[in-house]
């Protein structure tokens, strides 16, 4: 079986991820407001909820704002990330496939994991090529230093 052809795809701050963070934060806020209307007096539990909610929403918004920006590249053999520094190879894992957005993680040899949210809107012409590379047998989980494994069938 042949591997998918080489492709380079830009990855930036994901609009989908931002909207997801916003929707979850608003949903939790609405539920908190509904809860506040149900209680007679505001106590420590409500203040704790408000503090945790603000902290979680702030951390999620900060993570979205600091999300990785660069180019994800498949050269036919290995995945590479080119961000602020030099190109580094890594193992790619798919966590979510939303057809127009992917949630991927790229793990480097050092063990560091980079979370990426590529979206179709950033480069619609190459979106299908990226998806073919991501879901090809050789695409996911390959690095430059990896070796091929031969599977045999006993029968």
N, C-alpha and C positions, 0 to 999 in steps of 0.2 A: 504494500500500500504506500502510495506517495504522500508526503506531508503537504500541508497547505502552502501556497505560495507566500513569498515574503510580503509583509505589509507594515507600514508605519501609521500610527494613529495618534492624533493629538488628544491629550487628556487634560481637562481643566476642572474648575470648580463646577460641580454638577448642579444644574437647576433642579433636577428631580430630588436629589438629596436635600437641598435647601428647602424645597416645598414639603418634603416628608418631615423634616425637623420642625418646620413651622406648623404643619397640620397636627403633629403629635403634641406639640407644646400648647397650641390653642385648644385641642381636645381635652388635655389634662386640666387646663385653666378653667374651661367651662364646667367640667365635672367638679373641680374644687369649689367653684362659685355656687354650684347647685348644692354641694355638701354644706357650705357655709349658710345657705338659706334654710337648711333643715335643722341646724343646731340652735339652741336658745342663746348660748353665750360662746364667744370665741375663746378657746383654751389653748393649752400648749400643743395639742395634736394638730390643730389647724395652723398654728405658727410653724410647726415642724414641717407640715406638708408644703406650706408656702416657701419655706427656705430650701427644702429639697427640690421642689419644682423649679424655682429660680436657678439653683445651682446646676441642675441637670440641663435645663434649657440653655443656660449660658455656656456650659461645657460643650453641648452639641453644636451650638452656633459658632463657637470658637473653633471647634474641630472642622466644621464646614468651611469656615473662612480660611483656615490654614491647610486645606486639602491640597494634595500634591498636584503640581502642574508640570507637564512635560510631554514627552513622546514615548508611547509604548510601541516597541518594534519587535516583530517576529521575522527572523532572517531565514526561516526554513529549518533551522536546527534548534534555536534557543530564543527565549524571550529576553529582551533588554529594556531597561528603563533609562531614559535620558532626561534628567530633570535639571537642577541647577548645576550639577557637577558632570563628571564623565559618565559614559554609558556603563551600566552594571548589569550583568546577567542575573537571572533568578528563575524560581519555580512559580508558575502561574496556577492559581486555583480560582474556580468560578464558584461564587456564593449565591448569586441571584441573576436570573435571566429574565428581564422584563421586555424583551424584544426590541425596545428602543433605548434601553439602558442596561448596563451590566454592572454588577458589583464583583470586583476581582481583588485578589490579594496577590502580591508578588513578593515572594520570600527570597531574600538574598542569602548567599553562602554564610554570612555572618549571623543569620537567624533573624535579622530585622525584617519586619513585615510592613509592606507599603500597601495601603488600601486605595483602590482606584475605582472611579465611577465613570467609565467612558459612556458617552451618549451619542446617538445617531446624529443629532443636530449639529455636532461639531465638524463632521466630515461624512455627509450622507453618501458620497460617491464611494468611499472605502469601507463603509459600515459592514456590508456583507462579507468583504474580504477579512475583516477583523474577526467576525463571528465564525467564519470557516476556520481560521487559524486557532481561535480559542477552543473550538469544539472538535478539532481534528484529533486523531489518535495520538499524534506526536506533539500536538500543541500544548496541551495542559500538562503541567508537571515536568517540563523539560528544562534543563539548564545546559550551558555550554560544556560543563564537565561531566554530564550524565552519560551513562553508557546504556546501550540497548539491552533489553532483556528478551531472551528467547523462550517462548512458551511451547511446551510440547504436549501432545495429547496421547495418553496411553490408551490403547484400545486394542 
